[in-house]
């Protein structure tokens, strides 16, 4: 992928952006979106391997299923055209849907090129014992691999941290202190609000890191802040549950984005903070479980 004609990107930036976009469907690639994409932190080696294994498990879901090396090998000529400056490379190419399909494995694993993808498969996944070779070019997910897949599908099961995505203006201080904090705490979890956490990192890196470490996210959409939508969407992309709250006025006046209005909100008003705290605790215990 290329960002836009006026925004050149390196092979690793493109790989990280593709990895991010697969996990955040519907992300808008405008100038602001490009700025976010260029700051996506490269996943670690275990993260790349884990996401690749999850993708293989989804594509070959029956234990004992085998897949050929050719099914995940990206055509070298296709990569040459992808890396060119031409924006119409796919629409005017002769590549079939079958040949384009393996590109998803690069995106799933944030691999910059075919060499890195091959290494992740043949050295990392095989080396860790997650997949096995029954023939020189035929693979299958091992028992150890299926056990690891099962553990990966339960996001951060041992974490007690809960990331709170909410407006930081003074008007919302009572919402945090009288409702969100006690509601989360009373369910046995540790509320994390980024502006009240001591750190020396860039704020965007710290936000991403804390979401990744959380058991779930509480997102309040009472004000239409792009950052809050992004943080909630990022959590959903990681497979983390999101508990939604919103001020009644914002919901009644249709300020909440259309794509989010179908969620089951915990609705609050200024005089109902204690009630919201109680309902939040109940929702957490009912849908996620007490810590």
N, C-alpha and C positions, 0 to 999 in steps of 0.2 A: 504494500500500500504506500502511497505518497500522501503527505498531509494536504497540501495545496500547492499550486505552481510557485507561489512566493515563499514557501516554507520547506527548505531542504532538510532532510533528516538522514542520520547515519543508519547503518544496518541494525545496530542495537536499539536505537530509538524506535525504528520501525517495528522491530520484534516486540519491544515492550508495549508499544501502542496497540499492536494487534492483540497481544495477550490481554491488555486492559479492556479493549473493545469487545472481545468475546465474552468477558465477564460482566459487561455493562451494556447490554443491548439497548439501543435507542439513544445512546450518547450522541450529542450534536457536535459535529466537527466544524465549528466556526472558529473565528480567531481566538475567542476565549477558550474553546475546547482544545484547540491546538496547543495553547499555552499549558494547559493541564497535562495533555498527552506527553509533551516534551519533558515534564517533570516526574513522570511515572518511574518509580525506583525499580531497577532490574530485580526480578525475583532471585532468591538464592538457589543454589544447586538442588537442595532437597525440595524446594517449592516447584521448580521446573519439572523434576522427576515425578513428583506427586501428581501434578496436574496432567502430565502425559499419561501416567498410569490410569488416572480416573477417566481420561478420554478413551483409552483402549478398553477399559472395562465397560464403558457405555456402548462402544462400537461392537464389542464381542462379549455380550453379557452372560453367556452360558459357560460355566466351568467346563474346560476341555476344548472350547472353541480355539481354533488355530487361525493364524493370519500370516500371509506371506510378506516377506520383506518388501515386495513391490507395492503392497497396499499402503505403505507409509513412506515410501521413497518418493521425494519430489523430483520431478524432471529437471535436469540441469539447464536445459534450454528455456524452460519456463522461468526459472530463477533469473536467468540473464535478462529476459524481457521485463520481468517484474522490477529489476534493479535499474532499468533504463529510465530516462527522463520522460518517456511517453506516457501520457495519462490514459490513452485509449488502448493500452496493451492487451486487455482482456477482450474488449468488444470486437477488436479486429484480428484476434489471434485465431489460429487453427486448433487450439487445444480443446480437447473434449472435457465434459464434466468429470469423467473418471480421472483424467490427468490433473485437473484443477483441484480435485478433492483432497489430495495429500497436503495441500497448503495449510489445512486446518491444524496439522500436527506441529507445524512451525509456530502457529499462533498459540496453540494450547500450551506449549512449552517455552514460549518466548525465545525460541532458537533463532539466532541471527542468520544461520545458513544451514545447508544440508549436512555439513560436516559436524556441526554441534548437535543436530538432531540425531544423527547416526551414533554419536558418542553417548548421548543420553540413553539410547536404547541398548546398544551393545555393551557399554561399559557400566553405566549407572544401574539401569533396571535389571539387566542380566547379572551384573556384579553383586547387587544387593539381594539377588535371589527372588525378585518380584516377578520376573518373566523367565521362561526357560526356552531353550532351543531344542526342538525335536529333530530338526534337520538343519543344515547350514543356513538356510534362508527361511525357516519356518519357526514361528514363535507361538507361545501360549502363556497365559497368566498362571502362575504357580499357586499352590495352596497358600504359601506365605504372602504372595501378592494379593490374593483375595482377602486374606485377613487384614492386610494393610489398607486395602480399599475400604473395608467396612469401618475401620477406625477413622479414616479420612472423612467419611460421610457424616460423622457426628462432629460438627465444628466446635473446637475448643471445649470439649466436655469437662475438663478440669478447671476451667477459668471461672473466677467469681467476679471479674471486672465487667461492668456494663457501661458502654460509651453513650453519652447523652449528646444528641445533636439538637440544639435549640438556639433561639436568639439570645444574645448576651446583653441586650439593653436593660436598663435598670427596671423597667416595667415588668420584666419577666423574672426578677429576682425572687419574689414570693412563690412563683410557680416552681422554681428549683428547690428553694429551701423548705417549703411547706408541703409540696406534693411529690415531685419527681425523686428527690433525694430520699425522703422517708419511705416512699412507696417501693423503691428498689431495695433500700437497706432492710426493710422489714421482711423482704422475701429471702434475705440471706446473702445479698450480693453487694458489691462495692461500686458505688456510682463514680464515674469518671467524667468530669467536665474539663475540657482541655484548657480553658482560661484560668482554672484554679489548680492546675498541676504544674509543679516546678520542673523545668527542663531547660537544656541548652541547645536544643536542636531547632531546625527550621520548623515553623508551625505546621506546614503541610505534611512534612515527613512525620512529625509527631502525631498528627491526626491519623494518618494511614497506619502507623505502627500500633496505636492504641485500639483502633477498630479491629485490626488483625488479631489482637490479643484478647478481645472481648468475647464473652459468652453470647451476648446479644446486644442490640442497640435500641435505645428509646429515642424516637424522633418526634419533635413537636413542629407542626407545619402552620402555626398560627401566623407567622410572617413569611412572605414568599422570598426566602433566602436561598439563592442557588447553592450555597455551600451545604445547607442542610439537606436539600434534595440529593446532592452529590454524595454526601456521607451515608445517607440511608441507602442509596442505590449501590454504593460500593459494598456496603455490608450485605445487601441481598445478593450481589455478585459473588461474594465469598461463601454464600450459603448460610449466613447468620440470620436468625430471626430478628424482625424489627417490630417493636410495639409502637403504635402510632398514637399521638395525642394531638389535640387541636382545640383552640378557643372556639366556642359556639358561634361567635360573631363571624369569624373567618369562614366557617363551614356554611353558615346560613347565607352569606353574601357571595358564595361561589368563588372565593379567592383561592382555594386549594386547587392545584392543577388537576385537570380532568383525569389524567392517567392515575392519579392517586386517590380519587374520591371513592373508589370501590373498596378501599381498605376499611376494616372495622376499627374506627377511631374511638379512643377514650376522650369524650368531649368535656370541656371544663369551662367554668366562668369564674370571675374574680372571687366570688363568695364561696366557692366550692372546693378549695384546695384540699381540705381534710378528706372530703369525699373522694376526690381524685386519687389521693394517696392510697386510700383503702382499695379503690377499684383497680389501681395499678398493681398493687400487691396481689390481689385476687387473679388478675389477668396473667401475671407472670407465673404464679403457682399453677394455674390451670393449663397454660399452653407450653410452658418451658420447664417448670418444676422448681421446687424450692432448693436453694443451694445447701 
